[in-house]
Amino acid sequence: MDKRLGFVGIIVEDRQASAAKVNEILTEFGTIIVARTGIPYPSRNVCVITLVVDTTTDTLGALTGKLGALEGVSVKSGVCR
């Protein structure tokens, strides 16, 4: 399969409950992550993480599926080319 350049947006609603598991999953998929930013947003009591990824659509689906299965974690992704 061809690799695609894409992005992942992650909103963590309960940082204390979910951050360790989110980071574990991101480490597992670390070889596909080109860039990562994480910004706490205290007034909304969330943390926002954005990723730039270079991967196949299957691997992107595996990453977003694992993240999306976590309680209090919302994930959206897209591929550019």
N, CA, C and O atoms as a GROMACS GRO file, in nm:
protein
  324
    1MET      N    1   0.083  -0.120   0.000
    1MET     CA    2   0.000   0.000   0.000
    1MET      C    3   0.086   0.125   0.000
    1MET      O    4   0.196   0.126   0.055
    2ASP      N    5   0.035   0.229  -0.062
    2ASP     CA    6   0.106   0.356  -0.066
    2ASP      C    7   0.087   0.433   0.062
    2ASP      O    8  -0.020   0.431   0.123
    3LYS      N    9   0.194   0.500   0.103
    3LYS     CA   10   0.184   0.587   0.219
    3LYS      C   11   0.116   0.716   0.180
    3LYS      O   12   0.127   0.762   0.066
    4ARG      N   13   0.047   0.775   0.276
    4ARG     CA   14  -0.024   0.900   0.255
    4ARG      C   15   0.019   0.999   0.363
    4ARG      O   16   0.049   0.960   0.475
    5LEU      N   17   0.022   1.126   0.327
    5LEU     CA   18   0.047   1.232   0.424
    5LEU      C   19  -0.087   1.274   0.480
    5LEU      O   20  -0.181   1.301   0.405
    6GLY      N   21  -0.097   1.281   0.612
    6GLY     CA   22  -0.225   1.314   0.672
    6GLY      C   23  -0.211   1.380   0.807
    6GLY      O   24  -0.100   1.412   0.851
    7PHE      N   25  -0.323   1.400   0.871
    7PHE     CA   26  -0.326   1.464   1.002
    7PHE      C   27  -0.424   1.393   1.094
    7PHE      O   28  -0.516   1.325   1.049
    8VAL      N   29  -0.401   1.411   1.223
    8VAL     CA   30  -0.491   1.356   1.324
    8VAL      C   31  -0.513   1.465   1.428
    8VAL      O   32  -0.418   1.525   1.477
    9GLY      N   33  -0.638   1.490   1.462
    9GLY     CA   34  -0.673   1.583   1.569
    9GLY      C   35  -0.731   1.502   1.684
    9GLY      O   36  -0.821   1.420   1.666
   10ILE      N   37  -0.678   1.526   1.804
   10ILE     CA   38  -0.719   1.450   1.922
   10ILE      C   39  -0.760   1.548   2.032
   10ILE      O   40  -0.686   1.642   2.062
   11ILE      N   41  -0.877   1.528   2.090
   11ILE     CA   42  -0.920   1.606   2.206
   11ILE      C   43  -0.934   1.510   2.323
   11ILE      O   44  -1.010   1.413   2.318
   12VAL      N   45  -0.859   1.538   2.429
   12VAL     CA   46  -0.861   1.457   2.550
   12VAL      C   47  -0.941   1.533   2.654
   12VAL      O   48  -0.899   1.640   2.701
   13GLU      N   49  -1.057   1.478   2.692
   13GLU     CA   50  -1.146   1.547   2.784
   13GLU      C   51  -1.106   1.531   2.929
   13GLU      O   52  -1.128   1.622   3.010
   14ASP      N   53  -1.048   1.419   2.965
   14ASP     CA   54  -1.007   1.396   3.103
   14ASP      C   55  -0.860   1.358   3.102
   14ASP      O   56  -0.824   1.240   3.096
   15ARG      N   57  -0.775   1.459   3.107
   15ARG     CA   58  -0.631   1.437   3.093
   15ARG      C   59  -0.577   1.341   3.197
   15ARG      O   60  -0.497   1.253   3.165
   16GLN      N   61  -0.619   1.355   3.319
   16GLN     CA   62  -0.569   1.269   3.427
   16GLN      C   63  -0.603   1.123   3.403
   16GLN      O   64  -0.522   1.035   3.432
   17ALA      N   65  -0.721   1.097   3.350
   17ALA     CA   66  -0.765   0.959   3.330
   17ALA      C   67  -0.709   0.897   3.201
   17ALA      O   68  -0.690   0.776   3.195
   18SER      N   69  -0.683   0.980   3.099
   18SER     CA   70  -0.652   0.925   2.967
   18SER      C   71  -0.511   0.952   2.915
   18SER      O   72  -0.467   0.883   2.823
   19ALA      N   73  -0.441   1.048   2.970
   19ALA     CA   74  -0.313   1.092   2.912
   19ALA      C   75  -0.211   0.979   2.901
   19ALA      O   76  -0.145   0.966   2.798
   20ALA      N   77  -0.198   0.898   3.003
   20ALA     CA   78  -0.098   0.790   2.999
   20ALA      C   79  -0.127   0.692   2.886
   20ALA      O   80  -0.036   0.651   2.814
   21LYS      N   81  -0.252   0.654   2.868
   21LYS     CA   82  -0.288   0.559   2.763
   21LYS      C   83  -0.272   0.622   2.624
   21LYS      O   84  -0.226   0.557   2.531
   22VAL      N   85  -0.310   0.750   2.611
   22VAL     CA   86  -0.292   0.820   2.484
   22VAL      C   87  -0.144   0.821   2.447
   22VAL      O   88  -0.108   0.789   2.333
   23ASN      N   89  -0.058   0.858   2.542
   23ASN     CA   90   0.085   0.862   2.515
   23ASN      C   91   0.142   0.724   2.483
   23ASN      O   92   0.233   0.712   2.401
   24GLU      N   93   0.090   0.621   2.546
   24GLU     CA   94   0.134   0.484   2.517
   24GLU      C   95   0.102   0.448   2.372
   24GLU      O   96   0.185   0.390   2.302
   25ILE      N   97  -0.017   0.482   2.327
   25ILE     CA   98  -0.058   0.452   2.190
   25ILE      C   99   0.026   0.533   2.091
   25ILE      O  100   0.069   0.480   1.988
   26LEU      N  101   0.048   0.661   2.120
   26LEU     CA  102   0.128   0.745   2.031
   26LEU      C  103   0.272   0.694   2.022
   26LEU      O  104   0.333   0.700   1.915
   27THR      N  105   0.325   0.644   2.131
   27THR     CA  106   0.459   0.585   2.129
   27THR      C  107   0.460   0.459   2.042
   27THR      O  108   0.555   0.437   1.966
   28GLU      N  109   0.356   0.378   2.054
   28GLU     CA  110   0.346   0.256   1.973
   28GLU      C  111   0.350   0.288   1.823
   28GLU      O  112   0.406   0.212   1.744
   29PHE      N  113   0.290   0.401   1.784
   29PHE     CA  114   0.283   0.440   1.644
   29PHE      C  115   0.384   0.551   1.611
   29PHE      O  116   0.369   0.621   1.511
   30GLY      N  117   0.486   0.566   1.694
   30GLY     CA  118   0.582   0.674   1.680
   30GLY      C  119   0.653   0.682   1.547
   30GLY      O  120   0.691   0.791   1.504
   31THR      N  121   0.672   0.570   1.480
   31THR     CA  122   0.746   0.571   1.353
   31THR      C  123   0.669   0.639   1.240
   31THR      O  124   0.729   0.675   1.139
   32ILE      N  125   0.538   0.657   1.255
   32ILE     CA  126   0.460   0.722   1.149
   32ILE      C  127   0.434   0.869   1.177
   32ILE      O  128   0.384   0.941   1.091
   33ILE      N  129   0.469   0.915   1.298
   33ILE     CA  130   0.441   1.053   1.337
   33ILE      C  131   0.555   1.143   1.293
   33ILE      O  132   0.670   1.126   1.334
   34VAL      N  133   0.522   1.241   1.207
   34VAL     CA  134   0.618   1.336   1.156
   34VAL      C  135   0.629   1.456   1.252
   34VAL      O  136   0.739   1.506   1.276
   35ALA      N  137   0.517   1.500   1.306
   35ALA     CA  138   0.513   1.614   1.398
   35ALA      C  139   0.399   1.596   1.497
   35ALA      O  140   0.297   1.534   1.467
   36ARG      N  141   0.420   1.652   1.616
   36ARG     CA  142   0.318   1.642   1.721
   36ARG      C  143   0.318   1.770   1.802
   36ARG      O  144   0.423   1.819   1.844
   37THR      N  145   0.198   1.825   1.824
   37THR     CA  146   0.184   1.937   1.916
   37THR      C  147   0.076   1.902   2.016
   37THR      O  148  -0.023   1.836   1.983
   38GLY      N  149   0.096   1.946   2.138
   38GLY     CA  150  -0.003   1.924   2.243
   38GLY      C  151  -0.023   2.053   2.320
   38GLY      O  152   0.073   2.115   2.368
   39ILE      N  153  -0.148   2.093   2.332
   39ILE     CA  154  -0.178   2.221   2.396
   39ILE      C  155  -0.288   2.200   2.500
   39ILE      O  156  -0.398   2.157   2.465
   40PRO      N  157  -0.260   2.230   2.627
   40PRO     CA  158  -0.368   2.226   2.726
   40PRO      C  159  -0.462   2.345   2.702
   40PRO      O  160  -0.418   2.454   2.664
   41TYR      N  161  -0.588   2.323   2.724
   41TYR     CA  162  -0.688   2.428   2.707
   41TYR      C  163  -0.770   2.432   2.835
   41TYR      O  164  -0.882   2.382   2.839
   42PRO      N  165  -0.714   2.494   2.940
   42PRO     CA  166  -0.773   2.487   3.074
   42PRO      C  167  -0.915   2.542   3.083
   42PRO      O  168  -0.996   2.490   3.161
   43SER      N  169  -0.948   2.645   3.007
   43SER     CA  170  -1.082   2.703   3.019
   43SER      C  171  -1.191   2.607   2.970
   43SER      O  172  -1.307   2.622   3.008
   44ARG      N  173  -1.154   2.509   2.888
   44ARG     CA  174  -1.248   2.406   2.842
   44ARG      C  175  -1.222   2.272   2.909
   44ARG      O  176  -1.293   2.175   2.885
   45ASN      N  177  -1.119   2.268   2.995
   45ASN     CA  178  -1.081   2.147   3.068
   45ASN      C  179  -1.049   2.030   2.974
   45ASN      O  180  -1.089   1.917   2.998
   46VAL      N  181  -0.977   2.061   2.866
   46VAL     CA  182  -0.936   1.960   2.770
   46VAL      C  183  -0.790   1.982   2.732
   46VAL      O  184  -0.730   2.084   2.765
   47CYS      N  185  -0.735   1.885   2.661
   47CYS     CA  186  -0.604   1.896   2.599
   47CYS      C  187  -0.623   1.864   2.451
   47CYS      O  188  -0.692   1.769   2.416
   48VAL      N  189  -0.561   1.944   2.365
   48VAL     CA  190  -0.573   1.925   2.221
   48VAL      C  191  -0.437   1.881   2.166
   48VAL      O  192  -0.336   1.947   2.191
   49ILE      N  193  -0.435   1.771   2.093
   49ILE     CA  194  -0.313   1.719   2.033
   49ILE      C  195  -0.335   1.712   1.882
   49ILE      O  196  -0.438   1.665   1.835
   50THR      N  197  -0.236   1.760   1.807
   50THR     CA  198  -0.242   1.747   1.662
   50THR      C  199  -0.118   1.670   1.615
   50THR      O  200  -0.008   1.689   1.666
   51LEU      N  201  -0.140   1.584   1.518
   51LEU     CA  202  -0.032   1.504   1.461
   51LEU      C  203  -0.027   1.522   1.310
   51LEU      O  204  -0.131   1.538   1.246
   52VAL      N  205   0.092   1.521   1.254
   52VAL     CA  206   0.113   1.505   1.111
   52VAL      C  207   0.170   1.365   1.096
   52VAL      O  208   0.268   1.330   1.162
   53VAL      N  209   0.109   1.284   1.010
   53VAL     CA  210   0.151   1.145   0.994
   53VAL      C  211   0.183   1.115   0.848
   53VAL      O  212   0.128   1.177   0.757
   54ASP      N  213   0.271   1.019   0.828
   54ASP     CA  214   0.306   0.969   0.694
   54ASP      C  215   0.292   0.817   0.702
   54ASP      O  216   0.380   0.749   0.754
   55THR      N  217   0.182   0.764   0.649
   55THR     CA  218   0.150   0.624   0.672
   55THR      C  219   0.048   0.573   0.571
   55THR      O  220  -0.002   0.649   0.488
   56THR      N  221   0.019   0.446   0.580
   56THR     CA  222  -0.088   0.388   0.499
   56THR      C  223  -0.222   0.417   0.565
   56THR      O  224  -0.229   0.447   0.684
   57THR      N  225  -0.328   0.407   0.487
   57THR     CA  226  -0.460   0.430   0.544
   57THR      C  227  -0.496   0.321   0.646
   57THR      O  228  -0.569   0.348   0.742
   58ASP      N  229  -0.445   0.201   0.628
   58ASP     CA  230  -0.471   0.094   0.725
   58ASP      C  231  -0.408   0.125   0.860
   58ASP      O  232  -0.471   0.107   0.964
   59THR      N  233  -0.283   0.171   0.859
   59THR     CA  234  -0.215   0.203   0.984
   59THR      C  235  -0.278   0.325   1.049
   59THR      O  236  -0.291   0.331   1.171
   60LEU      N  237  -0.317   0.424   0.968
   60LEU     CA  238  -0.386   0.540   1.023
   60LEU      C  239  -0.516   0.498   1.091
   60LEU      O  240  -0.550   0.548   1.198
   61GLY      N  241  -0.588   0.406   1.028
   61GLY     CA  242  -0.712   0.355   1.088
   61GLY      C  243  -0.687   0.281   1.218
   61GLY      O  244  -0.767   0.291   1.311
   62ALA      N  245  -0.577   0.207   1.225
   62ALA     CA  246  -0.543   0.136   1.349
   62ALA      C  247  -0.512   0.235   1.461
   62ALA      O  248  -0.556   0.217   1.574
   63LEU      N  249  -0.437   0.340   1.429
   63LEU     CA  250  -0.405   0.443   1.528
   63LEU      C  251  -0.531   0.513   1.577
   63LEU      O  252  -0.554   0.523   1.698
   64THR      N  253  -0.612   0.562   1.485
   64THR     CA  254  -0.730   0.637   1.526
   64THR      C  255  -0.833   0.547   1.595
   64THR      O  256  -0.907   0.592   1.682
   65GLY      N  257  -0.838   0.421   1.555
   65GLY     CA  258  -0.929   0.327   1.621
   65GLY      C  259  -0.893   0.304   1.766
   65GLY      O  260  -0.980   0.302   1.853
   66LYS      N  261  -0.764   0.286   1.793
   66LYS     CA  262  -0.720   0.265   1.931
   66LYS      C  263  -0.743   0.390   2.016
   66LYS      O  264  -0.788   0.380   2.130
   67LEU      N  265  -0.713   0.507   1.959
   67LEU     CA  266  -0.734   0.630   2.035
   67LEU      C  267  -0.883   0.655   2.058
   67LEU      O  268  -0.924   0.691   2.169
   68GLY      N  269  -0.962   0.636   1.956
   68GLY     CA  270  -1.106   0.661   1.965
   68GLY      C  271  -1.178   0.567   2.059
   68GLY      O  272  -1.288   0.598   2.105
   69ALA      N  273  -1.118   0.453   2.089
   69ALA     CA  274  -1.180   0.357   2.181
   69ALA      C  275  -1.161   0.397   2.327
   69ALA      O  276  -1.224   0.340   2.416
   70LEU      N  277  -1.075   0.495   2.352
   70LEU     CA  278  -1.051   0.539   2.489
   70LEU      C  279  -1.164   0.630   2.537
   70LEU      O  280  -1.212   0.715   2.463
   71GLU      N  281  -1.204   0.610   2.660
   71GLU     CA  282  -1.307   0.693   2.722
   71GLU      C  283  -1.259   0.838   2.730
   71GLU      O  284  -1.148   0.864   2.776
   72GLY      N  285  -1.342   0.932   2.685
   72GLY     CA  286  -1.309   1.073   2.694
   72GLY      C  287  -1.210   1.123   2.591
   72GLY      O  288  -1.154   1.232   2.606
   73VAL      N  289  -1.187   1.045   2.484
   73VAL     CA  290  -1.094   1.086   2.378
   73VAL      C  291  -1.170   1.091   2.246
   73VAL      O  292  -1.233   0.993   2.206
   74SER      N  293  -1.164   1.207   2.179
   74SER     CA  294  -1.226   1.223   2.047
   74SER      C  295  -1.117   1.237   1.943
   74SER      O  296  -1.015   1.303   1.967
   75VAL      N  297  -1.137   1.174   1.827
   75VAL     CA  298  -1.033   1.171   1.724
   75VAL      C  299  -1.096   1.197   1.588
   75VAL      O  300  -1.202   1.143   1.555
   76LYS      N  301  -1.029   1.281   1.509
   76LYS     CA  302  -1.064   1.303   1.368
   76LYS      C  303  -0.936   1.299   1.287
   76LYS      O  304  -0.831   1.342   1.334
   77SER      N  305  -0.944   1.246   1.165
   77SER     CA  306  -0.824   1.239   1.083
   77SER      C  307  -0.859   1.261   0.937
   77SER      O  308  -0.975   1.255   0.896
   78GLY      N  309  -0.756   1.288   0.860
   78GLY     CA  310  -0.772   1.303   0.717
   78GLY      C  311  -0.640   1.279   0.648
   78GLY      O  312  -0.534   1.290   0.710
   79VAL      N  313  -0.646   1.247   0.519
   79VAL     CA  314  -0.523   1.228   0.442
   79VAL      C  315  -0.523   1.330   0.330
   79VAL      O  316  -0.627   1.367   0.276
   80CYS      N  317  -0.405   1.375   0.296
   80CYS     CA  318  -0.391   1.480   0.195
   80CYS      C  319  -0.352   1.423   0.060
   80CYS      O  320  -0.408   1.461  -0.043
   81ARG      N  321  -0.257   1.332   0.060
   81ARG     CA  322  -0.214   1.270  -0.065
   81ARG      C  323  -0.129   1.150  -0.040
   81ARG      O  324  -0.084   1.085  -0.134
   0.00000   0.00000   0.00000
